[in-house]
Amino acid sequence: MLRFYCFLGGIHALARTVDLLGRCFMTEDRVKLTREELYQKVWGAPATKLARELGVSDVALGKLCRRLDVPKPYPGYWSQLAAGRRVRREPLPPRRQGVPAEVIIYHHPGGRDLPARGS
């Protein structure tokens, strides 16, 4: 299945899921987050875990952070934190003009259980 999501706050497009036969499903599950809430979540859990919780891929989560100008932990952050080392946390920059203050993430709860490509 291919999934399409609306990530831009203020523009509420219909989220839909399209299966391989071209049939469309409307998804009703959604999560509304402010930039500050997303920042707290991104620095509170690894991206793969947070993405699973939100029902999106870790790549989609990275794109969302980039669009909202939310810094993500640097590579090795979580392993350093687990080892008890001191880590630095980038502050959330002020919101620039054109950057949405909030986002609505639409997800499909069954979408994570799909077989891998080619199977």
N, C-alpha and C positions, 0 to 999 in steps of 0.2 A: 504494500500500500504506500502511496505517496501522501504526505500530509502537508497542508498549507496552514500557516498561522499568521495572524495579524499581530505585529509587534509594535506598531506605532501608536502611542497614546494620542487620543483625540480623534483618530480616524478609526472608526469601528467597522471594519469590513467583516463580512461573514466568514467565519472559519469553517472550513470544510475538509473532509477526508475523501480522497478519491481512490477507489480500489483499482486493481489491474484491469477490470472490465469497464472502467469509466463511470461506475456508479458513484454518486455523491452521497455523503452522509453529513448531516449538520452535527457539530459537536457542541455540547452545552457546558461541559466542564471548562472552567476558566479560573485564572488566578489574577488578581489585580494587585500590582506592587508599585510603590513609589521608588524613585531612584535610591533613596536612603534605605528602604527595606531590602531592595535588591543588593545593595552594597553590604549590608549586615549579613545577608544569607550567603553571598559569594565568599566573604571572609570567615564564615562560620562553619563551612563544610566543603569538602572537595567537590570540584565541578561535576564529576560523574555522578556523585551521590545526589547533589542538588538538582541536576538535570533530570534524574530519574524521579525525584520527588515532584518536580514541576511538570513532568510528562513530555519533556523535549529532549533533544540530543545535547551532548556537551558542546558540539560545534554551534548549534543554535543558541545555546546559552552564551557562548563567547561572542557571537555576533550581536546578541542583545546587549551585552555589556559594552561592546564597542559603540553601538548606536546611542546608548544612554550615557556614554562617557563615564562608565563605572570601572575603576581599576580592578584587575583580577590579581590573585596571588601569583608570584613569580614561580617558575619551575623549581621544584625542590622545597618549596615552602612547607608543605604538609609533612614531608619526611624530616625536615629540620625541626619542626614543631614537635613531632612525635619523639624525636631523640632528645628533647629538652633543651635544644639550642635557642639562642635568642633570635627572633625573627623580626623583620620590620614590616609594618603595615602601612601601605600607601593611603593617605587621606583621600576622602571623596572631594574632588574639585568642585568649585561652584558651578551651577548649571549655566551653560552658555546659551545664547539665543539660538533657537531652532532645535534644541535638545528637549525631548518630551520630559515632563515632570513625573509621569507615571506610565505604566504599561499594562496591557491586559494580555495575558498569555493563554491561548486556547490550546487544549491538548486532548488527545484521544486516549482514554485509559487503557485500552487494549493494544495500543500501537506498539508498545515495548515488547510484546510477546510474539512479534512476527518472525517468521523464519528468515535466515540470512539469504542474501541474493544467491541465486544459483542452486538453492536446495529444493 
